[in-house]
Amino acid sequence: MKRGGRRSGGAEGGALDLHGMRVAEALRVFVQAYNQRVARGDGSPLRVIHGYGSSGGEGAIGRELRRFLERHADAATFMAGEDFSINPGFTVVYPRKRLPPPVCRPG
């Protein structure tokens, strides 16, 4: 949860904030928001804010989001935030077609 008990997940202004979520929930929220954009015919870039984890690296949400997108490269392309700036806490996704629901793997 975000500070003050507010959960992230809104996709206002071309950005989707996944802070405060578990990985499985974050992927589900991402796919739902992404597919809604595709259904509306909105192919503009989506900035997905996932943070960089407590270690200051990529973070679990960012790592799993990017793995998911790599497996579905026919539906979307992406650029890591660190390719734009020194900030690994976001990913820019370029939609092409609907994504399947994420499959959560144990462990």
For each residue, the residues with C-beta under 8 A, 3 or more apart:
1: 5 6 7 20
2: 5 6 7 8 19 20
3: 6
4:
5: 1 2
6: 1 2 3
7: 1 2 20 21
8: 2 17 18 19 20 21 49
9: 16 17 18 21 29 33
10: 16 17
11: 14 15 16 33 36 37 46
12: 15
13:
14: 11 44 45 46 47
15: 11 12 46 47 48 49
16: 9 10 11 29 30 33 46 47 48 49
17: 8 9 10 49
18: 8 9 21 26 29 30 48 49 50 51 61 65
19: 2 8 49 50 51
20: 1 2 7 8
21: 7 8 9 18 25 26 29 61
22: 25 26
23: 26 27 60 61 64 104
24: 27 28 102 104
25: 21 22 28 29
26: 18 21 22 23 29 30 50 61 64 65
27: 23 24 30 31 61 64 65 68 102 104
28: 24 25 31 32 101 102
29: 9 16 18 21 25 26 32 33
30: 16 18 26 27 33 34 48 65
31: 27 28 34 35 99 100 101 102
32: 28 29 35 36
33: 9 11 16 29 30 36 37 46
34: 30 31 37 38 46 76 93 95 99
35: 31 32 38 39 98 99
36: 11 32 33 39 40
37: 11 33 34 40 42 43 44 46 95
38: 34 35 41 42 43 95 96 97 98
39: 35 36 98
40: 36 37
41: 38
42: 37 38 95
43: 37 38 94 95 96
44: 14 37 95
45: 14 92 93 94
46: 11 14 15 16 33 34 37 92 93 94 95
47: 14 15 16 90 91 92 93
48: 15 16 18 30 65 90 91 92 93
49: 8 15 16 17 18 19 89 90
50: 18 19 26 59 61 62 65 89 90 91
51: 18 19 59 61 62 89
52: 55 56 57 58 59 62 87 88 89
53: 56 57 58 59 60 61 62
54: 59
55: 52 59
56: 52 53
57: 52 53 88
58: 52 53 62 63 66 88
59: 50 51 52 53 54 55 62 63 88 89
60: 23 53 63 64
61: 18 21 23 26 27 50 51 53 64 65
62: 50 51 52 53 58 59 65 66 88 89 90 91
63: 58 59 60 66 67
64: 23 26 27 60 61 67 68
65: 18 26 27 30 48 50 61 62 68 69 91
66: 58 62 63 69 70 78 80 91
67: 63 64 70 71
68: 27 64 65 71 72 99 102
69: 65 66 72 73 76 77 78 91 93
70: 66 67 73
71: 67 68
72: 68 69 75 76 99 100
73: 69 70 76 77
74: 96 97
75: 72 95 96 97 98 99
76: 34 69 72 73 93 94 95 96 97 99
77: 69 73 93 94 96
78: 66 69 91 92 93 94
79: 83 84 91 92 94
80: 66 83 84 88 91
81: 84 85 87 88 89 90 91 92
82: 85 86 87 88
83: 79 80
84: 79 80 81 87 92
85: 81 82
86: 82
87: 52 81 82 84 90
88: 52 57 58 59 62 80 81 82
89: 49 50 51 52 59 62 81
90: 47 48 49 50 62 81 87
91: 47 48 50 62 65 66 69 78 79 80 81
92: 45 46 47 48 78 79 81 84
93: 34 45 46 47 48 69 76 77 78
94: 43 45 46 76 77 78 79
95: 34 37 38 42 43 44 46 75 76
96: 38 43 74 75 76 77
97: 38 74 75 76
98: 35 38 39 75
99: 31 34 35 68 72 75 76
100: 31 72
101: 28 31
102: 24 27 28 31 68
103:
104: 23 24 27
105:
106:
107:
